[in-house]
Amino acid sequence: MRRGTLDIFETVRTILARNLEIDPEAIDLEFKFHNFIDRLADRRQRLSGSKDLLYYIEAANIYIDLSEAFELHFLADFTDNTCITVADLILLIKSKVDAAP
């Protein structure tokens, strides 16, 4: 299952755009989607007046979709990071894909 960096980027871009309901062209290598999710969830919580954690399910859905697309499990790889860029994701995915038998 060898994938090139451009192929990985396009898959990541498509998954992020679909989950965030934004234009894929708005997503580049420096797109800080983890911070974006936090800000989006915080805004939704403030607007609704609810501190419901369901707003953070979007982030989990993105990780699940990426894990399924690349047949990888890497959610824990970023749990301590406050900022994750698309480039970070691509590098991690590429390293795992290249290491797969």
VOZATOR-353975 format. One line per 10 residues: their letters; for each residue x, y, z of N, C-alpha, C. Coordinates in nm, 3 decimals, always signed. Example, Ala and Ser with C-alpha at 12.3 -4.5 7.8 and 13.67 -1.06 7.14 Angstrom:
% residues 2
as> +1.319:-0.569:+0.780:+1.230:-0.450:+0.780:+1.320:-0.330:+0.780 | +1.285:-0.225:+0.708:+1.367:-0.106:+0.714:+1.290:+0.003:+0.787
END
This chain:
% residues 101
mrrgtldife> +0.084:-0.118:+0.000:+0.000:+0.000:+0.000:+0.088:+0.125:+0.000 | +0.169:+0.141:-0.098:+0.254:+0.259:-0.109:+0.173:+0.376:-0.165 | +0.182:+0.487:-0.101:+0.116:+0.609:-0.148:+0.216:+0.721:-0.150 | +0.207:+0.803:-0.251:+0.295:+0.918:-0.260:+0.245:+1.032:-0.173 | +0.333:+1.127:-0.147:+0.299:+1.240:-0.061:+0.183:+1.321:-0.118 | +0.182:+1.342:-0.250:+0.073:+1.419:-0.311:-0.060:+1.346:-0.297 | -0.059:+1.215:-0.315:-0.179:+1.134:-0.298:-0.230:+1.142:-0.154 | -0.140:+1.135:-0.058:-0.177:+1.146:+0.084:-0.236:+1.283:+0.111 | -0.171:+1.388:+0.059:-0.222:+1.525:+0.079:-0.363:+1.539:+0.025 | -0.388:+1.489:-0.096:-0.521:+1.502:-0.156:-0.626:+1.427:-0.075
tvrtilarnl> -0.591:+1.310:-0.023:-0.686:+1.234:+0.059:-0.714:+1.308:+0.190 | -0.608:+1.357:+0.255:-0.625:+1.432:+0.380:-0.709:+1.557:+0.354 | -0.677:+1.628:+0.249:-0.749:+1.751:+0.213:-0.898:+1.723:+0.192 | -0.929:+1.618:+0.119:-1.068:+1.582:+0.091:-1.143:+1.547:+0.219 | -1.081:+1.468:+0.305:-1.145:+1.428:+0.431:-1.168:+1.548:+0.521 | -1.067:+1.634:+0.533:-1.083:+1.753:+0.618:-1.192:+1.844:+0.563 | -1.190:+1.870:+0.434:-1.288:+1.960:+0.373:-1.430:+1.906:+0.391 | -1.447:+1.775:+0.372:-1.579:+1.714:+0.387:-1.628:+1.726:+0.531 | -1.544:+1.696:+0.627:-1.585:+1.700:+0.767:-1.607:+1.841:+0.817 | -1.526:+1.935:+0.771:-1.537:+2.074:+0.816:-1.633:+2.157:+0.731
eidpeaidle> -1.680:+2.094:+0.622:-1.771:+2.160:+0.529:-1.712:+2.291:+0.478 | -1.587:+2.282:+0.430:-1.520:+2.398:+0.372:-1.464:+2.359:+0.236 | -1.423:+2.457:+0.160:-1.364:+2.436:+0.028:-1.228:+2.368:+0.042 | -1.204:+2.257:-0.028:-1.074:+2.190:-0.018:-0.957:+2.282:-0.053 | -0.980:+2.379:-0.138:-0.874:+2.472:-0.177:-0.828:+2.558:-0.059 | -0.910:+2.567:+0.046:-0.873:+2.646:+0.165:-0.773:+2.570:+0.252 | -0.748:+2.444:+0.220:-0.660:+2.362:+0.301:-0.526:+2.346:+0.232 | -0.422:+2.398:+0.299:-0.286:+2.382:+0.247:-0.204:+2.309:+0.353 | -0.075:+2.296:+0.330:+0.010:+2.221:+0.423:+0.018:+2.283:+0.561 | +0.001:+2.414:+0.570:+0.011:+2.482:+0.699:-0.124:+2.497:+0.768
fkfhnfidrl> -0.230:+2.440:+0.711:-0.363:+2.446:+0.770:-0.360:+2.380:+0.907 | -0.395:+2.456:+1.010:-0.387:+2.408:+1.149:-0.525:+2.358:+1.190 | -0.560:+2.240:+1.141:-0.697:+2.194:+1.160:-0.730:+2.165:+1.305 | -0.634:+2.124:+1.386:-0.664:+2.093:+1.526:-0.707:+2.221:+1.599 | -0.633:+2.330:+1.575:-0.673:+2.459:+1.634:-0.807:+2.504:+1.578 | -0.828:+2.478:+1.449:-0.953:+2.517:+1.385:-1.071:+2.446:+1.452 | -1.056:+2.316:+1.479:-1.161:+2.238:+1.544:-1.190:+2.295:+1.683 | -1.085:+2.325:+1.758:-1.105:+2.382:+1.891:-1.182:+2.513:+1.885 | -1.143:+2.600:+1.793:-1.211:+2.730:+1.780:-1.355:+2.712:+1.735 | -1.377:+2.620:+1.640:-1.511:+2.594:+1.590:-1.601:+2.541:+1.701
adrrqrlsgs> -1.552:+2.444:+1.776:-1.630:+2.386:+1.886:-1.658:+2.491:+1.994 | -1.557:+2.571:+2.027:-1.575:+2.676:+2.127:-1.681:+2.776:+2.083 | -1.676:+2.815:+1.958:-1.775:+2.910:+1.904:-1.915:+2.850:+1.910 | -1.927:+2.725:+1.869:-2.058:+2.659:+1.872:-2.110:+2.647:+2.014 | -2.021:+2.621:+2.108:-2.063:+2.612:+2.248:-2.110:+2.748:+2.298 | -2.037:+2.854:+2.263:-2.075:+2.988:+2.307:-2.209:+3.029:+2.246 | -2.229:+3.003:+2.117:-2.353:+3.041:+2.051:-2.473:+2.964:+2.106 | -2.452:+2.838:+2.137:-2.563:+2.755:+2.185:-2.585:+2.771:+2.335 | -2.483:+2.821:+2.407:-2.491:+2.830:+2.552:-2.472:+2.696:+2.620 | -2.430:+2.596:+2.543:-2.411:+2.461:+2.595:-2.263:+2.426:+2.595
kdllyyieaa> -2.219:+2.358:+2.697:-2.080:+2.313:+2.703:-2.071:+2.166:+2.660 | -2.166:+2.124:+2.579:-2.173:+1.986:+2.531:-2.046:+1.949:+2.455 | -1.988:+1.837:+2.491:-1.866:+1.792:+2.424:-1.892:+1.733:+2.286 | -2.017:+1.720:+2.248:-2.048:+1.665:+2.116:-1.988:+1.750:+2.004 | -1.964:+1.877:+2.032:-1.905:+1.962:+1.930:-1.764:+1.917:+1.895 | -1.700:+1.842:+1.983:-1.566:+1.793:+1.956:-1.566:+1.661:+1.880 | -1.684:+1.608:+1.854:-1.691:+1.484:+1.777:-1.639:+1.505:+1.636 | -1.648:+1.627:+1.585:-1.594:+1.655:+1.453:-1.447:+1.615:+1.444 | -1.370:+1.649:+1.546:-1.229:+1.613:+1.547:-1.212:+1.462:+1.547 | -1.289:+1.394:+1.628:-1.280:+1.248:+1.632:-1.319:+1.188:+1.498
niyidlseaf> -1.421:+1.244:+1.434:-1.462:+1.193:+1.302:-1.351:+1.208:+1.200 | -1.280:+1.318:+1.205:-1.170:+1.339:+1.111:-1.063:+1.233:+1.132 | -1.024:+1.211:+1.256:-0.922:+1.109:+1.285:-0.969:+0.971:+1.242 | -1.095:+0.940:+1.268:-1.148:+0.809:+1.229:-1.147:+0.794:+1.078 | -1.193:+0.897:+1.007:-1.193:+0.892:+0.860:-1.052:+0.875:+0.805 | -0.955:+0.948:+0.862:-0.816:+0.935:+0.816:-0.762:+0.797:+0.847 | -0.792:+0.746:+0.965:-0.746:+0.612:+1.003:-0.799:+0.507:+0.907 | -0.926:+0.519:+0.872:-0.986:+0.423:+0.779:-0.929:+0.438:+0.639 | -0.910:+0.561:+0.593:-0.861:+0.584:+0.457:-0.722:+0.526:+0.437 | -0.639:+0.533:+0.542:-0.502:+0.486:+0.529:-0.477:+0.354:+0.603
elhfladftd> -0.585:+0.298:+0.660:-0.575:+0.173:+0.735:-0.467:+0.183:+0.844 | -0.472:+0.294:+0.918:-0.375:+0.322:+1.024:-0.448:+0.360:+1.152 | -0.380:+0.346:+1.262:-0.433:+0.392:+1.391:-0.330:+0.488:+1.449 | -0.364:+0.617:+1.447:-0.266:+0.716:+1.493:-0.328:+0.826:+1.577 | -0.447:+0.805:+1.629:-0.512:+0.908:+1.710:-0.424:+0.950:+1.827 | -0.361:+0.854:+1.892:-0.278:+0.885:+2.010:-0.151:+0.960:+1.975 | -0.109:+0.957:+1.849:+0.014:+1.025:+1.809:+0.008:+1.176:+1.829 | -0.111:+1.233:+1.833:-0.124:+1.377:+1.843:-0.196:+1.423:+1.969 | -0.219:+1.335:+2.064:-0.299:+1.374:+2.181:-0.234:+1.482:+2.266 | -0.102:+1.490:+2.265:-0.033:+1.592:+2.346:-0.003:+1.720:+2.269
ntcitvadli> -0.034:+1.724:+2.141:-0.005:+1.841:+2.059:-0.121:+1.940:+2.063 | -0.088:+2.068:+2.074:-0.193:+2.169:+2.071:-0.217:+2.220:+1.930 | -0.122:+2.199:+1.841:-0.137:+2.246:+1.704:-0.091:+2.137:+1.608 | -0.179:+2.096:+1.521:-0.146:+1.995:+1.421:-0.174:+2.053:+1.284 | -0.073:+2.054:+1.200:-0.093:+2.104:+1.064:-0.115:+1.985:+0.971 | -0.164:+2.016:+0.853:-0.180:+1.912:+0.750:-0.044:+1.851:+0.718 | +0.060:+1.931:+0.717:+0.195:+1.878:+0.691:+0.235:+1.775:+0.797 | +0.202:+1.802:+0.924:+0.230:+1.706:+1.032:+0.159:+1.574:+1.005 | +0.032:+1.584:+0.967:-0.045:+1.463:+0.937:+0.017:+1.385:+0.822 | +0.052:+1.455:+0.717:+0.107:+1.389:+0.598:+0.238:+1.318:+0.632
llikskvdaa> +0.325:+1.384:+0.706:+0.452:+1.322:+0.743:+0.431:+1.196:+0.826 | +0.338:+1.202:+0.922:+0.312:+1.085:+1.004:+0.251:+0.972:+0.920 | +0.152:+1.006:+0.839:+0.089:+0.904:+0.755:+0.189:+0.841:+0.661 | +0.271:+0.925:+0.596:+0.372:+0.874:+0.501:+0.469:+0.781:+0.573 | +0.514:+0.817:+0.691:+0.609:+0.732:+0.763:+0.546:+0.598:+0.799 | +0.419:+0.599:+0.837:+0.351:+0.475:+0.873:+0.322:+0.390:+0.750 | +0.282:+0.454:+0.641:+0.253:+0.382:+0.517:+0.382:+0.319:+0.462 | +0.491:+0.394:+0.466:+0.618:+0.343:+0.416:+0.672:+0.228:+0.502 | +0.638:+0.229:+0.631:+0.686:+0.125:+0.722:+0.599:+0.000:+0.719 | +0.480:+0.011:+0.659:+0.389:-0.103:+0.654:+0.445:-0.213:+0.563
p> +0.423:-0.339:+0.601:+0.476:-0.450:+0.520:+0.410:-0.460:+0.385
END
